[in-house]
């Protein structure tokens, strides 16, 4: 058995070839690149080198060209994943012993290896034969009998080799042929009947020409390919269809090389023809599958954007075209960050990097962007890593939905919920406003009556002043003034009118405070965090909810005046404060039920803690039953009755 060196940058290919060759008794060593292969060649002899043409760094062509010069006795076979005519010609020019196209079959590899080793053995034997023959010529008289025996032995070996070669030809998956420019053939492999349905004798006897089987619509192109190769003194690679004897269509891949005489005329053409019908059918099925996938993706209502490891766009569906106003042709293979989408690319790029690191989906909510019509909108984005053999998880599928309408509805719903909270507190707020309004009204009516009495007194004083001027009798007027002053109780008015005015001012201020608190509480929020005075927000909420707690509890505040402004969503935070205070009032109400005059306590405190703001709200209510404490953070869980 032979010593074989396999050189391929794909570990899977190396492993498969090594196992296959070692099962047949060969000694096989694998190398991942040209440098490692050269080191192995220096360390030990090999009979056969199997090298991949396309490898990172130094190619297989360069390696084999150098190896053929250094180790002329080493047989070489090329592996290639691409059926490239230029690569085939380069291989022929280097004088390699075989050319195997990936994906390959185990049988095909073994046949190629056997052929190469056989050819190498024959070459070595022929070289030895020539050396022996030269020696025999010098000593032909003395060693004539020995020479004859050696020739006979070589003849038997050649006969054996021809027989082995014939069996190998039968085993080849392709049809080996020798033909002529007129498409006749005088040598064709035994597989011809499997591929065409016609016997080898039909062609050897020239009853059939190869052109008789080629479909008319493919023949002209195949003929032109042959003529081009003949004129250029090069090989050809052509694909065309033939009609099988039973009527079905067979796809043929045909590789050939014209040979010429001394005058440059074509003597014959030799080549191989391979049945690639299954490959063509698989390609058609793959094309159909891709079309179906594309139709499916186009039918999805979400934005779909596929990017590779360098963030270049590889997929861009119709929804993306519609939402962003960018055609797929304009953005494909462009970096996602440079394609012109008006959004916060730096933030999205960070999440893409996080998705690659975690190799898990990443969700990005509320991404602002500008729609194709110029309006602002929001996207909800999910980043999904795509694991393939080639991408190693670096490819990303970006799925996005335009959630602008949903965000608008959420905003409207949030405002409605706040208004609902105000509505639930409306009776208490109305009572809070009604009390100061009542005594403001009473005081104004009192001031009206008092002003009329004072005005009557002032008019009498005016009459007195007029009477005194001409020295008239003023005794009666003085008496009237005294009686009127006693009647209206001037001292009482002097004390009560300032009180009434002060009470009215206080009542108006209380009403204004309640109205301002309601305005601040119910003001529509934004989706952006803003600097908020937490203490002021708590005070406004306390004012709005006063009627809920004032009958059952004393509310104490310990608000740190040094608390700085805090970036937050003020509207949502006000709602949280309100819910907690109302819940505390209800809990205290349940705890003191049936105890006349009993009151609880609600305490609210704030303080800065490093860069944070700490808000503590406590109450003397009944607390949360131990049996349900584990559920307090469950969404929508509540023990309250409907309407509370």
C-alpha positions in Angstrom: 0.0 0.0 0.0 1.1 3.6 -0.6 2.1 6.5 1.6 -0.3 9.3 0.9 -0.2 13.0 2.0 -3.5 14.9 2.0 -3.3 18.7 2.0 -6.6 20.6 2.5 -7.6 23.6 4.7 -10.9 22.0 5.5 -10.6 19.6 8.4 -13.7 17.7 7.4 -12.3 16.9 3.9 -9.0 15.8 5.4 -10.8 13.5 7.9 -13.0 11.9 5.3 -10.1 11.3 2.9 -7.9 9.9 5.6 -10.5 7.5 6.9 -11.4 6.4 3.3 -7.8 5.7 2.3 -6.8 4.1 5.5 -9.7 1.7 5.2 -8.3 0.5 1.9 -4.9 -0.2 3.5 -3.0 3.0 2.6 -1.0 5.0 5.1 -2.4 8.5 5.1 -1.1 11.7 6.7 -3.1 15.0 6.6 -1.8 18.6 6.5 -3.9 21.8 6.9 -1.7 23.9 4.6 1.3 24.2 2.2 3.9 25.0 4.9 2.9 21.9 7.0 3.0 19.8 3.8 6.5 20.8 2.9 7.7 20.0 6.4 6.2 16.5 6.2 7.7 16.0 2.7 11.2 16.8 4.1 10.7 14.4 7.0 9.5 11.3 5.1 8.9 10.0 1.5 5.4 9.8 0.0 4.0 8.1 -3.0 1.1 10.4 -3.6 0.1 14.0 -2.8 -3.6 15.0 -2.8 -3.9 18.8 -2.6 -6.8 21.2 -2.6 -6.3 23.9 -5.4 -7.9 26.8 -3.5 -6.4 27.2 0.0 -5.7 30.3 2.1 -2.2 31.6 1.6 -0.3 29.5 -0.9 -2.5 27.7 -3.4 -2.4 24.1 -4.2 -1.2 25.0 -7.8 1.9 26.7 -6.4 2.5 23.9 -3.9 2.3 21.2 -6.6 4.4 23.1 -9.0 7.2 23.3 -6.4 6.8 19.7 -5.3 6.9 18.4 -8.8 10.3 20.1 -9.2 11.7 18.8 -5.9 10.1 15.3 -5.9 9.6 14.3 -9.5 8.7 10.7 -8.5 5.7 11.9 -6.4 2.3 11.4 -8.0 -0.1 14.4 -7.6 -3.9 14.7 -7.6 -5.8 18.0 -7.3 -9.0 18.5 -5.3 -11.3 21.4 -6.3 -14.7 22.7 -5.2 -15.1 24.6 -8.5 -15.4 23.0 -11.9 -13.1 25.6 -13.4 -11.7 25.0 -17.0 -8.7 27.3 -16.2 -7.9 25.3 -13.1 -8.2 22.0 -15.0 -5.8 23.4 -17.7 -3.3 24.5 -15.1 -3.5 21.0 -13.6 -2.9 19.4 -17.0 0.0 21.7 -17.6 1.6 20.7 -14.3 1.3 17.0 -15.3 -0.8 15.9 -12.3 -2.2 12.4 -12.2 -5.8 13.2 -11.4 -8.4 15.9 -10.8 -11.3 15.3 -8.3 -14.2 17.7 -8.1 -15.9 18.3 -4.7 -18.3 16.9 -3.6 -16.7 13.6 -4.4 -17.8 10.0 -4.0 -15.6 7.5 -2.1 -15.5 5.2 -5.1 -14.4 8.1 -7.4 -11.6 9.0 -5.0 -10.4 5.4 -4.7 -10.4 5.1 -8.5 -8.5 8.3 -8.9 -5.9 7.3 -6.3 -5.5 3.8 -7.9 -5.1 5.4 -11.3 -2.5 7.9 -10.0 -0.5 5.3 -8.1 -0.7 2.9 -11.1 0.5 5.7 -13.4 3.3 6.6 -11.0 4.3 3.0 -10.7 4.4 2.6 -14.5 6.4 5.8 -14.8 8.9 4.6 -12.3 9.0 1.2 -13.9 9.4 2.7 -17.4 12.2 4.9 -16.1 13.9 1.8 -14.6 13.1 0.0 -17.8 14.9 2.7 -19.9 17.9 2.6 -17.5 18.0 -1.2 -17.7 17.6 -1.1 -21.4 20.5 1.3 -21.8 22.5 -1.0 -19.7 21.3 -4.0 -21.6 22.3 -2.3 -24.9 25.8 -2.0 -23.5 25.8 -5.6 -22.4 23.3 -7.1 -24.9 25.5 -9.9 -26.0 26.3 -11.0 -22.5 22.8 -10.6 -21.1 20.5 -11.2 -24.0 18.5 -14.0 -22.4 18.1 -12.0 -19.2 16.9 -9.0 -21.3 14.3 -11.2 -23.1 13.0 -12.5 -19.8 12.7 -9.0 -18.4 10.9 -7.8 -21.5 8.5 -10.7 -21.2 7.9 -9.9 -17.6 7.3 -6.2 -18.4 5.0 -7.3 -21.2 2.9 -9.3 -18.7 2.8 -6.4 -16.4 1.7 -4.1 -19.2 -1.0 -6.5 -20.1 -2.1 -6.6 -16.5 -2.0 -2.9 -16.3 -4.2 -2.6 -19.4 -6.6 -5.0 -17.9 -6.7 -3.0 -14.7 -7.0 0.2 -16.6 -10.0 -1.3 -18.5 -11.7 -2.2 -15.3 -11.0 1.2 -13.9 -12.6 2.7 -17.1 -15.7 0.6 -16.5 -15.8 1.9 -12.9 -15.5 5.5 -13.7 -18.8 7.5 -13.3 -18.1 9.4 -16.6 -17.9 8.3 -20.2 -14.4 8.4 -21.6 -14.4 9.0 -25.4 -12.2 9.7 -28.4 -14.0 11.5 -31.2 -13.6 13.8 -34.1 -14.8 17.3 -35.2 -17.7 15.7 -37.1 -19.0 14.3 -33.8 -18.3 10.6 -34.7 -16.5 8.5 -32.1 -14.3 5.4 -32.4 -13.7 4.8 -28.7 -16.2 5.2 -26.0 -16.4 3.9 -22.5 -18.7 1.0 -21.4 -20.9 3.3 -19.4 -22.3 4.8 -22.6 -25.3 2.4 -22.5 -26.2 3.4 -18.9 -26.2 7.1 -19.9 -27.8 7.0 -23.4 -29.6 3.7 -23.6 -27.5 2.8 -26.7 -24.8 0.2 -26.8 -21.1 0.8 -27.2 -21.2 -1.0 -30.6 -23.8 1.6 -31.9 -21.1 4.2 -31.6 -18.0 2.1 -32.4 -19.6 1.0 -35.7 -20.4 4.7 -36.4 -24.1 3.8 -36.8 -24.7 6.7 -34.4 -22.9 10.0 -34.0 -22.9 11.8 -30.7 -24.6 14.7 -32.4 -27.6 12.5 -33.2 -28.5 12.5 -29.4 -28.0 16.2 -28.7 -31.2 18.3 -28.5 -31.5 20.6 -31.5 -31.8 23.7 -29.3 -28.5 22.9 -27.5 -26.5 21.6 -30.5 -25.4 25.0 -32.0 -23.9 26.2 -28.7 -22.1 22.9 -28.1 -20.7 23.0 -31.6 -19.5 26.6 -31.2 -17.8 25.7 -27.9 -15.9 22.9 -29.8 -14.9 25.2 -32.6 -13.6 27.8 -30.2 -11.5 25.2 -28.4 -10.1 23.8 -31.7 -9.1 27.3 -32.9 -7.6 28.3 -29.6 -5.8 24.9 -29.2 -7.4 24.7 -25.7 -9.8 22.5 -23.9 -13.5 23.0 -23.7 -16.2 22.5 -21.0 -19.7 22.4 -22.3 -23.1 21.5 -20.9 -26.0 20.3 -23.1 -28.9 17.9 -23.1 -29.3 14.6 -25.0 -32.3 12.4 -25.5 -32.1 9.0 -23.9 -33.2 6.0 -26.0 -36.3 5.8 -23.8 -37.2 9.4 -24.6 -36.2 11.1 -21.3 -33.8 14.1 -21.2 -30.3 13.7 -19.8 -28.0 16.6 -18.9 -24.4 16.1 -20.0 -21.3 17.9 -18.8 -18.6 17.4 -21.4 -14.8 18.2 -20.9 -12.5 17.6 -23.9 -9.2 18.5 -25.4 -8.3 18.5 -29.2 -5.1 16.9 -30.3 -3.2 18.0 -33.4 -0.8 16.6 -36.0 2.4 18.3 -37.1 0.4 20.4 -39.6 -1.9 21.7 -36.9 -4.9 19.7 -38.1 -7.1 18.0 -35.5 -6.3 14.3 -35.3 -8.9 13.5 -32.7 -10.6 14.9 -29.6 -10.5 13.0 -26.3 -12.5 13.8 -23.2 -15.0 12.7 -20.6 -18.8 13.1 -20.5 -20.6 13.1 -17.2 -24.3 12.6 -16.5 -25.2 15.7 -14.4 -29.0 15.3 -14.6 -29.4 14.8 -10.8 -27.2 17.8 -10.1 -29.3 19.9 -12.5 -32.5 18.7 -10.9 -31.1 19.5 -7.5 -30.1 23.0 -8.7 -33.6 23.5 -10.0 -35.2 22.4 -6.8 -32.8 24.7 -4.9 -33.8 27.6 -7.1 -37.5 26.8 -6.6 -37.0 26.6 -2.9 -35.2 29.9 -2.9 -38.1 31.5 -4.8 -40.6 30.0 -2.3 -38.6 31.3 0.6 -38.4 34.7 -1.0 -42.2 34.7 -1.6 -42.7 33.7 2.0 -40.4 36.5 3.3 -42.1 39.0 1.0 -45.5 38.0 2.5 -44.3 38.7 6.1 -45.7 42.0 7.3 -42.5 42.7 9.4 -39.4 44.5 8.2 -36.7 41.8 7.5 -33.1 42.9 7.1 -30.3 40.3 6.9 -26.7 41.4 7.5 -23.4 39.5 7.5 -20.5 39.7 9.9 -19.3 43.0 8.5 -22.8 44.5 8.9 -23.3 44.5 5.1 -27.0 44.1 4.0 -27.7 40.8 2.4 -31.5 40.7 2.6 -34.0 43.6 2.3 -37.7 42.7 2.0 -40.5 44.7 0.5 -41.8 45.9 3.8 -38.4 47.5 4.5 -38.5 49.2 1.1 -42.0 50.6 1.9 -41.2 51.7 5.5 -37.8 53.3 4.8 -38.4 54.4 1.2 -35.1 52.6 0.1 -35.1 50.1 -2.8 -33.4 46.7 -2.2 -31.1 47.3 -5.2 -29.8 50.5 -3.6 -28.9 49.0 -0.2 -27.8 45.4 -0.8 -24.2 44.8 0.0 -24.0 48.3 1.6 -23.1 48.7 5.3 -26.3 48.9 7.4 -25.0 52.0 9.2 -24.4 53.9 5.9 -27.5 53.0 3.9 -29.4 56.2 4.9 -31.9 54.9 7.4 -32.7 57.9 9.7 -32.3 56.3 13.1 -29.9 56.0 16.0 -27.3 53.7 14.3 -24.8 53.8 17.2 -27.3 52.4 19.7 -28.4 49.7 17.2 -24.8 48.8 16.4 -24.1 48.2 20.2 -27.1 45.8 20.4 -26.0 44.0 17.2 -22.5 43.5 18.9 -24.3 42.2 22.0 -26.4 39.8 20.0 -23.2 38.4 18.4 -21.5 38.1 21.8 -24.4 36.3 23.5 -25.4 34.3 20.4 -29.0 34.9 21.5 -31.9 37.1 20.3 -31.8 40.7 21.5 -34.9 43.0 21.7 -34.7 46.7 21.1 -37.9 48.7 21.9 -39.0 52.1 20.9 -36.4 52.9 18.3 -37.1 56.4 16.9 -36.8 56.8 13.1 -38.1 59.0 10.3 -40.7 57.3 8.0 -40.5 57.5 4.2 -43.2 60.2 4.3 -41.1 62.4 6.7 -43.1 61.7 9.9 -41.5 60.5 13.1 -42.2 56.9 14.1 -41.1 54.1 16.4 -39.8 50.6 15.7 -39.7 47.5 17.8 -36.7 45.4 16.7 -35.6 41.9 17.4 -32.0 40.8 16.5 -31.6 37.1 15.8 -28.2 35.4 15.3 -28.1 33.1 12.2 -25.8 30.1 12.8 -24.5 28.5 9.6 -21.3 26.6 8.7 -19.9 29.7 7.0 -21.2 32.5 9.2 -20.4 31.0 12.7 -23.2 33.1 14.2 -21.9 36.5 12.8 -24.9 36.9 10.4 -27.9 38.7 11.9 -31.5 38.7 10.9 -33.1 42.0 12.0 -36.9 41.8 12.3 -38.7 45.0 13.0 -42.3 46.3 13.2 -43.5 49.9 12.9 -45.1 50.3 16.3 -45.9 54.0 15.9 -49.7 53.5 16.1 -49.3 51.2 19.1 -47.2 53.8 20.9 -49.8 56.4 20.1 -52.5 54.2 21.5 -50.4 53.4 24.6 -49.9 57.2 25.2 -53.7 57.8 24.8 -54.4 54.8 27.1 -51.9 56.1 29.7 -53.6 59.5 29.6 -57.0 57.9 29.9 -55.8 55.9 32.9 -54.6 59.1 34.6 -57.9 60.8 33.8 -59.7 57.7 35.2 -57.7 58.0 38.4 -58.7 61.7 38.6 -62.3 60.6 37.9 -62.2 58.1 40.7 -60.9 60.9 43.0 -63.3 63.4 41.6 -65.8 63.3 44.5 -63.1 63.8 47.0 -61.4 66.6 45.0 -64.8 68.3 44.5 -65.3 68.2 48.3 -61.9 69.6 48.9 -62.6 72.5 46.5 -66.2 73.0 47.8 -65.2 73.6 51.5 -63.0 76.6 50.8 -65.3 77.8 48.1 -68.3 77.8 50.5 -66.6 80.0 53.2 -65.2 82.2 50.5 -68.8 82.7 49.3 -70.1 83.3 52.8 -67.4 85.8 53.5 -68.1 87.7 50.3 -71.8 87.9 51.2 -70.8 89.1 54.7 -68.5 91.7 53.1 -71.2 92.8 50.8 -73.7 93.4 53.7 -71.0 95.0 55.9 -69.9 97.3 53.1 -73.5 98.5 52.7 -73.7 99.3 56.4 -70.4 101.0 56.3 -71.5 103.0 53.3 -74.7 104.1 55.1 -72.5 105.2 58.0 -70.1 107.0 55.7 -73.1 108.9 54.1 -74.3 110.0 57.5 -70.8 111.2 58.4 -70.8 113.1 55.0 -74.1 114.7 56.0 -72.6 115.7 59.4 -69.7 117.2 57.6 -72.0 119.3 55.4 -74.1 120.4 58.4 -71.1 121.4 60.4 -69.8 123.7 57.7 -72.6 126.3 58.0 -72.8 125.8 61.8 -76.1 124.1 61.5 -77.7 122.1 64.3 -75.8 118.8 64.3 -77.1 117.2 67.4 -79.6 115.1 65.5 -77.0 113.9 63.0 -74.6 113.0 65.8 -77.4 111.0 67.5 -78.2 109.2 64.2 -74.5 108.4 63.7 -74.3 106.9 67.2 -77.4 104.8 66.7 -76.2 103.6 63.3 -72.7 102.7 64.6 -74.3 100.7 67.4 -76.7 99.1 65.0 -73.9 97.9 62.6 -71.5 97.1 65.5 -68.6 98.9 64.0 -66.0 97.2 66.4 -67.3 93.8 65.3 -66.9 94.7 61.6 -63.4 96.1 62.3 -62.4 92.7 63.6 -64.3 90.3 61.3 -63.8 92.0 57.9 -60.0 91.4 57.9 -60.6 87.9 59.0 -63.1 87.3 56.2 -60.7 88.7 53.7 -57.8 86.5 55.0 -60.1 83.4 55.0 -61.1 84.2 51.5 -57.5 84.6 50.3 -56.6 81.3 52.0 -59.6 79.5 50.4 -58.7 80.8 47.0 -55.1 79.7 47.5 -56.2 76.2 48.5 -58.4 75.9 45.5 -55.6 77.2 43.2 -53.2 74.6 44.9 -55.7 71.8 44.2 -56.2 72.8 40.6 -52.5 73.2 40.0 -51.9 69.7 41.6 -54.6 68.2 39.3 -53.0 69.9 36.3 -49.5 68.6 37.1 -50.8 65.1 37.9 -53.0 64.8 34.8 -50.7 66.5 32.3 -49.9 64.1 29.3 -46.5 62.5 29.8 -43.8 62.0 27.2 -41.7 58.9 26.4 -38.5 60.8 27.1 -37.0 61.1 30.6 -36.8 64.6 31.9 -35.4 66.2 35.1 -38.1 66.1 37.7 -38.4 67.6 41.2 -39.4 64.4 43.1 -40.5 66.3 46.2 -42.8 68.6 44.3 -44.3 65.6 42.5 -45.0 63.9 45.8 -46.6 67.1 47.2 -48.9 67.4 44.2 -50.0 63.8 44.5 -50.7 64.2 48.2 -52.9 67.2 47.4 -54.8 65.4 44.7 -55.4 62.3 46.9 -56.1 64.3 50.1 -59.8 63.3 50.4 -58.7 59.6 50.2 -56.5 59.7 53.3 -57.5 62.6 55.5 -60.4 60.7 57.1 -58.4 57.7 58.1 -54.8 58.8 58.5 -52.3 61.5 59.3 -49.8 62.0 56.5 -46.3 63.0 57.4 -43.6 64.0 55.0 -39.8 64.0 55.5 -38.7 65.4 52.1 -35.0 66.1 51.8 -34.6 69.7 50.5 -31.2 68.9 49.1 -32.6 66.2 46.8 -31.6 67.1 43.2 -33.6 66.8 40.0 -34.0 63.2 38.9 -34.3 62.1 35.2 -37.5 60.1 35.0 -40.9 59.8 33.4 -42.9 62.2 35.6 -46.4 61.2 34.6 -45.8 57.5 35.2 -44.1 58.3 38.6 -47.0 60.4 39.7 -49.3 57.5 38.9 -47.1 55.2 41.1 -47.2 57.7 44.0 -51.0 58.0 43.7 -51.6 54.2 43.7 -49.3 53.7 46.7 -50.9 56.5 48.7 -54.5 55.4 47.9 -53.6 51.7 48.7 -52.1 52.9 52.0 -55.3 54.8 52.8 -57.4 51.7 52.0 -55.2 49.4 54.0 -55.4 51.8 57.1 -59.2 52.0 56.6 -59.4 48.2 56.7 -57.2 48.1 59.8 -59.2 50.7 61.8 -62.6 49.6 60.7 -65.1 49.6 63.6 -62.8 51.7 65.9 -64.4 55.1 66.2 -61.9 58.0 66.1 -59.0 55.8 65.3 -56.5 57.1 62.7 -53.4 55.6 61.1 -50.2 57.1 59.7 -48.7 57.4 56.3 -45.1 58.5 56.1 -43.3 59.6 52.9 -39.6 60.3 53.0 -37.0 61.1 50.4 -33.2 61.3 50.5 -30.2 61.2 48.1 -28.1 58.0 48.2 -24.9 58.4 46.1 -26.2 59.1 42.6 -29.6 57.7 43.4 -32.8 59.1 44.9 -34.4 56.9 47.6 -38.2 57.2 48.2 -39.7 55.5 51.3 -43.5 55.2 51.7 -44.8 53.4 54.8 -48.2 53.1 56.5 -49.8 51.6 59.6 -52.3 49.6 57.6 -53.0 45.8 57.7 -50.1 44.9 55.3 -50.0 42.2 52.7 -51.1 38.7 53.8 -48.2 36.3 53.9 -50.1 33.8 51.7 -50.0 36.2 48.7 -46.8 38.1 49.2 -45.1 36.0 46.5 -47.6 37.3 44.0 -47.2 41.0 44.5 -45.1 41.5 41.4 -47.4 39.3 39.1 -48.8 41.5 36.3 -52.4 42.6 37.0 -52.7 40.7 40.3 -54.9 42.6 42.9 -57.0 41.8 45.9 -59.2 44.9 45.4 -62.8 44.9 44.4 -63.9 46.0 41.0 -63.9 49.8 40.7 -61.3 50.4 43.5 
